[in-house]
Amino acid sequence: MKKALSMVLIGLLLVGLVAVSGCADSTETEASENEVPVYIVGTEPTFPPFEMTDDSGAIIGFDIDLINAIAEDQDFEVQVQSIGFDALIPAIQSGNIDLIASGMTITEAREEEIDFSEPYIEAGLAIAVAADNDDIESVDDLQDLVAAAQIGSTGHAKAQELVDAGVLSEVKTFASVDVVMMELVNGGVDVVINDMPVTQAYINQQPGVIKIAGEKLESESYGFAVRSGNEELLTMINTGLQNVIEDGTYDEIQTKYFS
Ligand code: GLN
């Protein structure tokens, strides 16, 4: 009887020990969970529905939700910072930011300076004109016209190409897309060359003022970008992207911003 009791006591003691060490374990896990890496994400937030500001000034959008979903999947956190589009690549090179999530088109020229993730969405360039302008159906109708584009964008590059080819007479560049659109609305330029889904979002906000003329000019894919050689972060982004596509999160985000 005495022996049986002491066996029970030893048993209880063991359970107690396991419980205590279990506790110690979970405290340790919690501590390391609090120390997840925080990466600074740069974005130019006049690019709806990919990145824009809400009424409180917070940066929201498709890219922001997607990079947050990837971060959650891969156990890191992001802090989003507003940066001029043409300053994003210099900012990542100087180490001021770790990641670009800014509707940035994957181009060969940029691949020389930064490393892109796998493409996460397809977009493309379009010509926009005033809603009452029925003269323009394609690039061939742009002879001697003045265009506006966002500085450093692929729309800017396309417009410059058309200036160099003797088609457009001039391209005026502006730091943000809202100003580019305002320039068209105010009649300061004849056309805008910008990413089609973004121009469509501006049209949706203010129907009947501007419209898309003709077909998509060029097909492009967006990628997230990291500093050249930052394989660790790039792998996390690509793996996380794959996971959020497979588990349906990507589709939810797409429905939220494109329906
Ligand atoms: N997709 C275009 C580019 O990469 C424009 C991006 C943007 O203005 N945010 O140049």
Boltz pocket constraint, residues with backbone or C-beta under 6 A from the ligand:
constraints:
  - pocket:
      binder: B
      contacts: [[A, 44], [A, 47], [A, 85], [A, 102], [A, 103], [A, 104], [A, 105], [A, 106], [A, 150], [A, 152], [A, 153], [A, 154], [A, 155], [A, 177], [A, 195]]
      max_distance: 6.0
